[in-house]
């Protein structure tokens, strides 16, 4: 007996970038965020003549969070 399912119709997923492209973009976003953070640390060190030691762990952790959030846009 051949029956059709009586559930709501499934919508096809939108095609996103390939896995390789997504991985490259994720690395670029992470490195760009890391570069911005390091640039801010150096700028603060040169202008204010002190290093904000509380910010060093943040500069290292935030790029990972940003990259994972960027990657999850397509998952």
C-alpha positions in Angstrom: 0.0 0.0 0.0 1.4 3.3 -1.0 0.4 6.3 1.2 1.6 9.8 1.3 2.6 11.5 4.6 0.0 13.8 6.1 2.4 16.2 7.8 3.2 19.8 6.9 5.2 20.1 3.7 9.0 20.4 4.2 10.7 23.4 2.8 14.0 22.8 1.2 17.0 24.4 3.0 18.7 27.3 1.3 22.0 26.5 -0.2 24.9 28.2 1.7 28.6 28.5 0.9 30.6 25.3 0.6 32.3 23.9 3.7 35.7 25.0 2.4 34.6 28.6 1.8 32.8 28.7 5.2 36.0 27.5 6.9 38.2 30.1 5.1 35.7 32.9 6.0 35.6 31.7 9.6 39.4 31.9 9.9 39.4 35.3 8.2 36.8 36.7 10.6 38.6 35.3 13.6 42.0 36.7 12.5 40.5 40.1 11.7 38.9 40.2 15.1 42.3 39.2 16.7 44.0 41.9 14.7 41.6 44.5 15.8 42.0 43.5 19.4 45.8 43.5 19.2 45.7 46.8 17.4 43.5 48.3 20.2 46.0 47.0 22.9 49.0 48.5 21.1 47.1 51.8 20.6 46.1 51.9 24.2 49.7 51.1 25.3 51.1 53.9 23.1 48.5 56.6 23.9 47.8 55.9 27.6 51.3 54.6 28.4 49.9 51.6 30.2 48.8 48.1 29.3 45.2 47.1 30.2 46.1 43.7 31.6 42.4 42.8 32.1 41.9 43.0 28.3 44.6 40.5 27.3 42.5 37.4 28.0 39.5 39.1 26.3 41.6 39.9 23.2 42.5 36.2 23.0 39.0 34.8 23.7 36.7 37.1 21.8 38.0 36.2 18.3 37.1 32.5 19.0 33.6 33.6 20.1 33.1 35.8 17.0 34.3 33.0 14.7 32.0 30.4 16.2 29.1 32.9 16.0 29.9 33.6 12.4 30.1 29.9 11.6 26.8 29.2 13.2 25.0 31.6 10.9 24.9 28.8 8.3 24.4 25.8 10.6 
